[in-house]
């Protein structure tokens, strides 16, 4: 049962202490039931030995079975060396069978921390809980006892709802057990029993198309039909999960469209963009060009690839936003309206006595980062924003800000909310929705904040940002607000207060996940650059830290002014890196724009650095120049990457890209930058990026370079054809192994040369090595003489001949390092005199005697054929060794198929254990 609109509310759950490891003195486990942050004795504390050995634990029993959703840890009023640091949480219906659902850490401070607890299985089935085990792994102080001060549990306790969840959970367990039994019976070749139980239970061990593949490949050995059936699997979308899981690569394309006068938006940073994906229109407003704020308004037609200027400036326009940068803009597809909020305008910034805007300088104090030094707050009067400046060269000295002599000392810092109608009544006009959101319960004037729209609910969210009120000596940050568009009502969700768990920030990224109604917040800046990631659950109104430091798990460096977008269907967040310690001046040493991909389909999710197609092609070209390239087979087919992004792959590193794109094409990609703007079209899976701040040019005039370039980017992943090719290679490898035992050697070698080679990517060293290693199966046959072995190896690799004394041990069915190195040429021509290469002693009618002694047998695998098998094969027997080999090939193909379409992972014997 999955949550619906009628899901009962989450409440705090009462519990009792069911047990614990040995405690220290009077610090008993019952103390964690009461929150007394000022009482130093109100805690549970482990004995020292347990803290050192990592065996400290508390077992909690809930008052009644519940669907547990979160756990909260309260703390002492100040930091304490005994505070628990790393911990685990295990859940279960009984104390003897529990599952780890959370492994995380607590900060050594006084703020309570709440962690969401996964309460759904991998199959999205909610599960009930009766027991909770908290395992303490370490304390903040070295060799200190571990202390837990307070624990609160929240979840659903509604009796009817929990009963439904429990019934569904037990049914799911029954189904999972039956699927494991069915898998075990089939692996052990009890096919008749397997089919009877399958029919009687009504349980499917896998997708029906996968069962057909099993019968065709394993039981019948019909190779051609097995390969043809791969296309049926692809057509059913069963390869999509694998394709989407593969690490993609970014291919950038420079867009050079202009308007009717040949113009494009000028160079700038800190502008705002939004996308009307349905109409194929991209809107751009404002920004900062290095001298002044802008207020021009442009639209780019994605289909016509042309710019059009809507207005050059705000002069004469009613209610149009004035010149600004660091503002945000969103498009509402439900009403075809654009909303604009926030700004950092020229009039908002303190000026010097010369009438110039006070800008941060280099040395150890920059606007956002000290190059090579510490990250410190700018001096009084200094404005922080990567849009305005990124830090002066070291030779430039700070000019202290002086009181303005050319504008009034009083200034109205109103936070205006604007709306622009793109179609319908009043289209092409700006509307001032609110003169000042602060006076009606909304945020104060902010910049470098985030503006997010939930179009379905018609709610705007404003998160973070630095407050603009003329007092630049005091840091002020905004919290989290929502605006109900229908009712015109603002609500403060989270205030920025010292007690708040979530650190305030600006220059960060926030994206909205519409299906689960969550906000993901990444990086930004407060006192220093941040590298954390947070999740705000809109429905439960809880803020949870997913990562304290994403850099340590493969994410981007701590950065400021980065850009992020989301694809909710693919469950991926894309972060375009901004300013960091390493590239605060964006020197030419970092020419490429780093892109990091965050996958949140599994908790706590994974980070992956996305390579560019240009970099990958350069790497491939370098590898090819150092390794002799084999001549392609006449039948070899190379499959191209899908350009449409429709079926975008990963489970493992074997997901390598197909480099069949035109390699002679010159690849171009954008230079590193910050303060750019990025939007994403989920319908075409295309990114669009414009402008930004490229920093100072070393040895230049000391002026930052703003950019006016415009780019699109697609993420390339293996196509369905590429997955079919990889799977076909594995099938043909097994077909070749069996031919080595059943057919004449010359026929097997010809099949290897032509049919197997046709589905090998010879430019991939691993595949090439695996292909060459297949010769060992041929050499293992008694009919192969030493001279024949040497001659046969020269056909595939004349520069690396296999010694005549090569081992006759059969190679593993998995990819392994063979005799070849993956280099060297090979030919598609057989020698004219076949008798000089191999003999066919002992063969009758083109078949040689089988050599099964070289292959290890599967333990307890039955050798005798099952009646159902014999019926499928027309009475032809199948040895136990071949059954095992085919089963291994079938199971190796399952990595390409979506997990919910395959047999359950793991072994029934392992689940039983040693009992």
Secondary structure as UniProt FT lines:
FT   TURN            5..6
FT   STRAND          11..13
FT   STRAND          15..20
FT   TURN            25..26
FT   HELIX           29..33
FT   TURN            37..38
FT   TURN            40..41
FT   STRAND          44..46
FT   HELIX           48..53
FT   STRAND          56..74
FT   TURN            81..82
FT   STRAND          83..84
FT   STRAND          86..94
FT   TURN            95..96
FT   STRAND          97..105
FT   STRAND          113..116
FT   TURN            122..123
FT   STRAND          129..136
FT   TURN            142..143
FT   STRAND          147..148
FT   STRAND          150..156
FT   HELIX           159..187
FT   TURN            188..189
FT   HELIX           191..201
FT   HELIX           208..214
FT   HELIX           215..219
FT   HELIX           223..235
FT   TURN            236..239
FT   HELIX           240..245
FT   STRAND          249..254
FT   TURN            260..261
FT   STRAND          268..269
FT   STRAND          272..276
FT   TURN            277..280
FT   STRAND          281..288
FT   STRAND          293..301
FT   TURN            302..305
FT   STRAND          306..311
FT   TURN            315..316
FT   STRAND          328..332
FT   TURN            333..336
FT   STRAND          337..341
FT   HELIX           346..348
FT   TURN            353..354
FT   TURN            363..364
FT   TURN            371..372
FT   TURN            380..381
FT   TURN            386..388
FT   TURN            394..395
FT   STRAND          417..421
FT   TURN            425..428
FT   STRAND          430..434
FT   HELIX           437..440
FT   STRAND          446..447
FT   STRAND          450..454
FT   TURN            455..458
FT   STRAND          459..463
FT   STRAND          466..467
FT   TURN            472..473
FT   STRAND          480..484
FT   TURN            485..488
FT   STRAND          489..494
FT   TURN            498..499
FT   STRAND          509..513
FT   TURN            514..517
FT   STRAND          518..525
FT   STRAND          529..537
FT   TURN            538..541
FT   STRAND          542..547
FT   HELIX           550..553
FT   STRAND          559..560
FT   STRAND          563..567
FT   TURN            568..571
FT   STRAND          572..576
FT   TURN            582..585
FT   HELIX           588..590
FT   STRAND          595..599
FT   STRAND          606..609
FT   STRAND          611..612
FT   HELIX           613..626
FT   TURN            634..635
FT   TURN            646..647
FT   TURN            653..654
FT   TURN            663..664
FT   STRAND          677..681
FT   TURN            682..685
FT   STRAND          686..696
FT   TURN            698..699
FT   STRAND          704..716
FT   HELIX           720..742
FT   HELIX           745..751
FT   HELIX           752..756
FT   HELIX           757..759
FT   TURN            762..763
FT   HELIX           765..773
FT   HELIX           775..779
FT   TURN            782..783
FT   HELIX           786..796
FT   TURN            798..799
FT   TURN            804..805
FT   HELIX           834..836
FT   TURN            841..842
FT   TURN            845..846
FT   TURN            853..854
FT   TURN            859..860
FT   HELIX           867..872
FT   TURN            873..875
FT   HELIX           880..893
FT   HELIX           894..896
FT   HELIX           899..901
FT   HELIX           908..912
FT   TURN            913..914
//
